[in-house]
Amino acid sequence: MSEAEFTLRRAAGPADAQEVLSLVDRLAEYEKLPGPDDHARERFVRDGFGLSPPRFEVWLAEDRVGTPLGYALFFETYSTFLARPTLYLEDLFVLPEYRGRGIGKALMNLCIRLARERGCGRMEWCCLDWNTSAQEFYQAIGARRMSEWYTYRLTADALEKL
């Protein structure tokens, strides 16, 4: 599929929320994780499409008739040492039946371009340890896997206990 056969349209807006959630469901299925429940879906729509400014941005890749094929969801964090924002890529997902056609690369290039335009000092993301095809893709574009940093997480239950 050439770029003429798919488009990276404008950032997703409120009318696109259900399309984005449908892709999030497919990502959860691919990662063998539970998707968002009804309450999480409501928060997702509010946080991404009902707040000003939104907590995150989404860009969709679509075919010529407007069918969503994939998406990138990202937001900015801040580096105190660089004194610049960091573009944090939360999700980069292309439907499995459309992989290998340049869609993921186009979405990644879009994020890279936006990070440069916004003056970001870096771009970061996480990748599951079993997703070797994604790891190979990231390494091929020059991304470096961090070994000196560990990701830690406090879940909502842990936050409540503290």
C-alpha positions in Angstrom: 0.0 0.0 0.0 1.6 3.2 -1.1 1.0 6.6 0.6 -1.4 7.4 -2.2 -3.5 4.4 -0.9 -3.6 5.7 2.7 -3.6 9.1 4.4 -2.6 10.5 7.7 -5.3 13.0 8.1 -5.6 15.8 10.6 -5.5 15.0 14.3 -8.5 13.0 15.4 -11.4 15.1 16.8 -14.5 14.4 18.8 -16.3 12.8 15.8 -13.5 10.3 15.6 -13.6 9.1 19.2 -15.4 5.9 18.5 -13.1 5.0 15.6 -10.1 5.5 17.8 -11.7 3.4 20.6 -12.3 0.6 18.1 -8.6 0.7 17.2 -7.7 0.7 20.9 -9.8 -2.4 21.3 -7.9 -4.1 18.5 -4.6 -3.1 20.1 -5.7 -4.7 23.4 -6.7 -7.8 21.5 -3.3 -7.9 19.8 -1.5 -7.4 23.1 -3.7 -10.0 24.8 -4.8 -7.5 27.4 -8.3 -6.4 28.5 -9.6 -3.4 26.6 -11.1 -0.3 28.3 -14.3 -0.9 30.3 -17.3 1.5 29.9 -16.0 3.9 32.5 -12.5 4.0 30.9 -14.1 4.6 27.5 -15.9 7.6 28.9 -12.8 9.0 30.5 -10.8 8.4 27.2 -13.4 10.4 25.2 -13.5 13.2 27.8 -9.7 13.4 28.2 -8.9 13.2 24.5 -11.8 15.0 22.9 -13.6 17.0 25.6 -11.0 18.9 27.4 -9.2 22.0 26.3 -6.4 21.4 26.0 -6.8 17.6 25.6 -4.6 15.3 27.7 -3.4 13.5 24.5 -3.5 13.7 20.7 -4.4 11.0 18.1 -3.6 10.9 14.4 -5.4 8.3 12.3 -4.1 6.5 9.1 -7.0 5.8 6.8 -7.6 4.2 3.4 -9.0 6.2 0.5 -12.6 5.7 1.7 -11.9 6.7 5.2 -11.6 3.3 6.9 -9.2 3.6 9.9 -6.1 1.4 9.4 -4.0 2.5 12.4 -3.2 5.3 14.8 -0.6 7.1 16.9 -1.5 8.4 20.3 1.0 10.7 22.1 1.4 13.5 24.6 4.2 15.7 25.9 6.2 15.3 29.1 9.0 17.5 30.1 12.8 17.0 30.6 14.2 19.1 33.4 17.8 18.4 32.3 17.2 19.3 28.6 14.7 22.0 29.6 12.6 20.9 26.6 9.4 18.9 26.1 9.6 15.2 25.3 7.0 13.7 22.9 5.9 10.5 24.5 4.3 8.0 22.1 1.8 5.9 24.1 0.4 3.9 21.2 1.5 3.2 17.6 -0.8 0.6 16.1 -1.6 -0.6 12.6 -4.2 -3.3 12.1 -2.4 -6.6 11.5 -3.9 -7.1 8.1 -2.3 -3.8 6.9 1.2 -4.1 8.3 4.2 -4.0 6.1 2.7 -1.4 3.8 4.4 1.7 5.2 1.6 2.8 7.5 3.5 2.4 10.8 6.5 4.1 9.3 4.4 7.0 8.1 2.8 7.4 11.6 6.2 7.3 13.2 7.6 9.8 10.8 4.6 12.1 11.6 5.4 11.9 15.3 9.1 12.6 14.6 8.2 15.6 12.5 5.8 16.9 15.2 8.4 16.4 17.9 10.9 18.5 15.8 8.4 21.2 15.1 7.5 21.5 18.8 11.1 21.8 19.9 11.1 18.5 21.7 14.5 17.4 23.0 13.6 13.7 22.5 10.9 11.2 21.8 10.2 8.2 23.9 8.0 5.1 24.1 7.8 1.6 25.5 7.6 -1.7 23.7 6.5 -5.1 25.0 9.4 -7.5 25.3 7.8 -10.1 23.1 7.0 -7.7 20.2 10.2 -8.4 18.3 8.8 -7.0 15.0 8.2 -3.6 16.6 11.7 -3.8 18.2 13.3 -4.4 14.8 11.4 -1.6 13.3 12.5 0.9 16.0 16.1 -0.2 15.8 16.0 0.2 12.0 15.0 3.8 12.3 17.9 4.4 14.8 16.0 4.3 18.1 18.1 3.0 21.0 16.6 0.6 23.6 17.3 2.1 27.0 19.0 -0.3 29.4 19.9 2.1 32.1 16.3 3.1 33.0 13.6 0.9 34.5 9.9 1.6 34.2 8.0 1.6 37.5 4.3 1.8 37.9 1.9 2.6 40.7 -1.6 1.4 39.8 -4.8 3.2 41.0 -5.2 0.6 43.8 -1.6 1.3 45.0 -2.2 5.0 44.8 -5.3 4.7 47.0 -3.4 2.7 49.6 -0.7 5.4 49.8 
